[in-house]
Amino acid sequence: MSKKTGYLLGILLTIILGTILYWFLCCNCCAGTADAEADSKTDTIENKDDVPAKLDATMNAFAVSDANGNLSFDINDNINFKTSDYHYIEPLSTEVDNGLTQLVDYLDADPSKTINVTGHYRSEETNVSAFPNLGLARANTIKNQLISKGMSSKKINTFGVLDDNFTADSNGVLHGPLSYSITTIVESDNSEADALQELGDAIKADPLILYFNTAQASINLTAVQRQKVADMVKYTDKVDGAMLNVTGYTDNTGDQINNVRLGQERADFAKNYLIENGIAANKINSTSKGPDAPIADNATAEGRAKNRRVVVTIN
């Protein structure tokens, strides 16, 4: 074999060995990288279970229909509320306002028709209203809007429902946490009248009593007291001439004139609180009896504390 031939064979052998080494080393490296990437993707997928999914906001349309009549509309907008608030966000759109007017006109034209307004609320919301829950407070707000358009409060029933599936948007706004249904009253059905009679008797037997400390600037109701407010609102909505009577009382410290004034201030304070919570001002009377009609002995501090009170009941 010539020297030139041997030289060429050496070059060829070098190329072959280099190719084999490249394939062995680099392909194993690539395979390792691919496996690592696959493991990383697997970890990412598995870790997704640890991160709560962001829920889409609930977007309810303003929809009302009467299965036993000719009312039916579905507006791609609604009455909206901020989280933990029972005042709707203003202004209402023209379409929603027109829908409310259409609803009032329809119910006004048929004495047998009533509407049920149900407000929805979430368990995580803070109830700052005078009602048992924010759903009922929201329904009461819409009731007032319908009344302002001319609807009789007798034709409106309000309810509240816990609905944790109703999701707010990223700004904490609940889009249309309300639902509506139309009912037809059977003329011979006296069940509502009987229930109202029982409700009125219960309210008169166990009125709402608020006790006041010196310079008290706020009212915080218990769950039982909130239910009493809801019951009184329902009664005054349905019974002709029914009113909420708010009466302020004091202990016997000080003179008669100043105590009567102080009792009136307490009564007006409670009245304004009820008005702020969506209870019609023309449904509330406020008076004072000062130190008269004590319910406990003014000779003791405990007795005087019980006499500093506001009593809310119905006529």
C-alpha positions in Angstrom: 0.0 0.0 0.0 1.3 3.4 -1.0 1.9 6.1 1.5 -0.8 8.3 -0.1 -3.4 5.5 0.1 -2.7 5.0 3.8 -3.1 8.7 4.4 -6.5 8.7 2.8 -7.6 5.6 4.8 -6.6 7.4 8.0 -8.7 10.4 7.2 -11.7 8.3 6.3 -11.4 6.3 9.6 -11.2 9.5 11.6 -14.4 10.8 10.0 -16.2 7.5 10.7 -15.1 7.4 14.4 -16.0 11.1 14.8 -19.5 10.6 13.4 -20.1 7.6 15.8 -18.9 9.6 18.8 -21.0 12.7 17.8 -24.1 10.6 17.5 -23.5 8.8 20.8 -22.8 11.8 22.9 -25.0 14.5 21.4 -28.1 12.4 20.9 -28.0 11.2 24.5 -27.7 14.8 25.5 -30.7 15.8 23.4 -32.7 13.0 24.8 -31.9 14.0 28.3 -32.9 17.6 27.5 -36.2 16.4 26.0 -36.9 14.2 29.0 -36.2 17.2 31.3 -38.6 19.4 29.3 -41.2 16.7 29.4 -40.8 16.3 33.2 -41.0 20.1 33.5 -44.3 20.2 31.5 -45.6 17.3 33.6 -44.8 19.2 36.8 -46.5 22.3 35.4 -49.6 20.4 34.6 -49.7 18.8 38.0 -49.0 22.1 39.8 -52.0 23.6 38.1 -54.2 21.6 40.4 -52.7 23.6 43.3 -53.7 27.0 41.8 -57.4 27.9 42.0 -58.9 28.6 38.6 -60.1 32.1 38.1 -63.9 32.0 37.6 -65.6 34.1 35.0 -67.9 36.8 36.2 -71.7 36.0 36.2 -73.4 38.2 33.7 -77.2 38.0 34.1 -79.5 39.7 31.6 -82.6 41.6 32.8 -85.2 39.0 31.8 -88.8 38.8 32.9 -91.6 36.7 31.4 -95.1 35.6 32.4 -96.0 32.1 31.5 -99.7 32.9 31.8 -99.6 36.3 30.0 -98.0 38.2 27.2 -95.0 39.8 29.0 -91.6 38.7 27.9 -88.4 40.6 27.5 -84.7 39.8 27.8 -82.4 42.9 28.0 -78.6 42.3 27.6 -77.9 44.6 30.6 -79.0 44.7 34.2 -79.1 46.3 37.6 -75.7 45.9 39.2 -74.3 46.1 42.7 -70.9 46.3 44.3 -69.9 43.5 46.6 -71.3 43.9 50.1 -73.6 46.7 49.0 -77.4 46.9 48.6 -77.5 50.2 46.6 -77.5 49.6 42.9 -74.9 51.2 40.7 -76.2 54.4 39.0 -77.1 55.4 36.5 -79.3 52.6 35.1 -79.1 52.1 31.3 -81.9 53.4 29.2 -82.8 49.8 28.2 -83.1 48.6 31.8 -85.1 51.7 32.9 -87.5 51.1 30.0 -87.8 47.5 31.0 -88.8 48.5 34.5 -91.4 50.9 33.1 -92.7 48.1 30.9 -93.0 45.8 33.9 -94.9 48.4 35.9 -97.3 49.1 33.1 -98.0 45.4 32.6 -98.7 44.7 36.3 -100.8 47.8 36.7 -103.0 46.7 33.8 -103.9 43.4 35.5 -104.9 43.4 39.2 -104.4 39.6 39.4 -100.7 39.8 38.6 -97.9 40.2 41.2 -94.1 40.0 40.9 -91.6 38.2 43.0 -88.2 39.9 43.2 -85.4 37.7 44.5 -82.0 39.2 45.4 -78.9 37.0 45.3 -76.0 37.3 47.7 -72.7 35.5 48.4 -71.7 34.0 51.8 -68.5 36.0 51.7 -70.2 39.4 51.5 -70.7 41.6 54.6 -74.3 42.4 55.4 -74.4 46.1 56.3 -78.2 46.4 55.8 -81.1 46.4 58.3 -82.4 43.2 56.5 -81.6 39.6 57.3 -79.4 39.3 54.3 -78.1 41.4 51.4 -80.2 39.5 48.9 -83.4 40.7 50.5 -82.0 44.2 50.9 -81.2 44.3 47.2 -84.7 43.0 46.3 -86.1 45.8 48.6 -84.1 48.4 46.7 -85.6 47.2 43.4 -89.0 47.2 45.0 -88.6 50.9 45.8 -87.5 51.6 42.2 -90.7 50.0 40.9 -92.8 51.9 43.5 -91.2 55.2 42.3 -92.5 54.3 38.8 -96.1 53.9 40.1 -96.4 50.3 41.1 -98.2 49.4 44.3 -96.1 47.8 47.0 -98.9 45.2 47.4 -98.0 43.8 44.0 -94.3 43.1 44.9 -92.9 40.2 47.0 -89.3 40.3 47.9 -86.9 37.5 48.8 -83.2 36.8 49.3 -81.3 33.7 48.3 -77.7 32.6 49.1 -75.9 32.0 45.7 -72.2 31.4 45.9 -72.2 30.5 42.2 -72.8 34.1 41.4 -69.4 35.5 40.7 -68.3 39.2 40.8 -66.0 40.7 38.2 -62.5 41.8 38.8 -63.7 45.1 40.1 -66.0 43.4 42.7 -69.2 44.2 40.8 -72.1 41.7 40.7 -73.9 42.0 37.4 -77.6 41.5 37.9 -77.8 39.5 41.1 -81.6 39.4 40.8 -84.3 37.1 39.4 -87.9 37.8 38.7 -91.1 35.8 38.4 -94.7 36.7 37.7 -97.5 35.1 39.6 -101.3 35.1 39.1 -103.4 35.5 42.2 -106.5 33.3 42.6 -109.3 35.5 43.8 -110.7 33.0 46.3 -107.3 32.5 47.9 -107.2 34.1 51.4 -104.0 32.6 52.5 -102.0 35.8 52.2 -104.5 37.8 54.1 -104.5 35.3 56.9 -100.7 35.2 57.0 -100.6 39.0 57.2 -103.0 39.0 60.1 -100.8 36.5 62.0 -97.7 38.5 61.1 -99.3 41.8 62.4 -100.3 40.1 65.7 -96.7 38.8 66.2 -95.1 42.2 65.5 -97.4 43.9 68.0 -96.7 41.3 70.7 -92.9 41.5 70.2 -91.8 44.8 68.8 -88.3 45.9 67.9 -86.5 47.5 70.8 -83.2 49.4 70.4 -81.3 50.4 73.5 -79.2 53.5 73.4 -76.0 54.4 75.2 -74.9 58.0 75.7 -73.8 59.7 72.5 -74.5 56.6 70.5 -73.8 57.3 66.8 -74.7 54.0 65.1 -77.1 51.1 65.1 -76.0 47.5 64.8 -78.8 45.0 64.6 -78.8 41.4 65.6 -80.1 38.7 63.2 -83.3 38.5 65.2 -83.7 42.3 65.0 -83.1 42.3 61.2 -85.8 39.7 60.8 -88.2 42.0 62.8 -87.4 44.8 60.4 -88.1 42.6 57.4 -91.4 41.5 58.9 -92.5 45.1 59.6 -91.6 46.2 56.1 -93.6 43.3 54.6 -96.6 44.1 56.7 -96.6 47.9 55.9 -96.2 47.1 52.2 -99.3 44.9 52.1 -101.7 46.5 54.5 -103.5 49.7 53.7 -102.7 52.5 56.2 -100.1 50.4 58.1 -97.3 52.5 59.5 -94.1 51.9 61.4 -94.2 53.8 64.7 -90.8 54.7 66.2 -91.0 56.0 69.8 -88.1 57.3 71.8 -87.8 57.0 75.6 -85.3 58.1 78.2 -84.6 57.5 81.9 -85.6 60.1 84.4 -82.3 61.8 84.7 -82.7 65.5 83.9 -85.8 67.6 83.4 -88.9 66.6 81.5 -88.5 69.0 78.5 -84.9 67.9 77.8 -85.8 64.3 78.1 -88.7 64.6 75.6 -86.3 66.3 73.2 -83.7 63.6 73.8 -86.3 60.9 73.2 -87.3 62.5 69.9 -83.7 62.7 68.8 -83.3 59.0 69.4 -86.5 58.2 67.5 -85.4 60.4 64.6 -82.0 58.7 64.6 -83.7 55.3 64.3 -86.1 56.6 61.7 -83.2 57.9 59.5 -81.4 54.6 59.9 -84.5 52.8 58.5 -84.8 55.3 55.7 -81.2 54.8 54.7 -81.9 51.1 54.5 -84.6 51.6 51.9 -87.7 51.9 54.0 -90.1 54.6 52.7 -90.1 57.7 54.9 -93.8 58.1 54.4 -94.3 54.8 56.1 -92.6 55.9 59.4 -93.8 58.0 62.3 -91.4 59.1 65.0 -92.5 60.4 68.4 -91.1 60.8 71.9 -92.4 59.9 75.3 -89.3 61.0 77.2 -89.1 59.5 80.7 -92.8 58.4 80.6 -93.7 54.7 80.6 -90.5 53.3 82.0 -90.1 49.5 81.7 -87.5 49.2 84.6 -86.6 50.9 87.9 -84.9 54.2 87.4 -83.3 53.9 90.8 -80.7 51.5 89.4 -78.1 51.9 86.6 -79.4 48.7 85.0 -82.9 50.0 85.1 -82.1 53.3 83.6 -80.2 51.6 80.8 -83.3 49.6 79.9 -85.4 52.8 79.9 -83.1 54.5 77.4 -84.6 52.9 74.3 -86.5 53.2 71.0 -89.4 51.0 70.3 -90.4 50.2 66.7 -93.7 48.6 66.0 -96.8 48.9 63.7 -100.2 50.5 64.2 
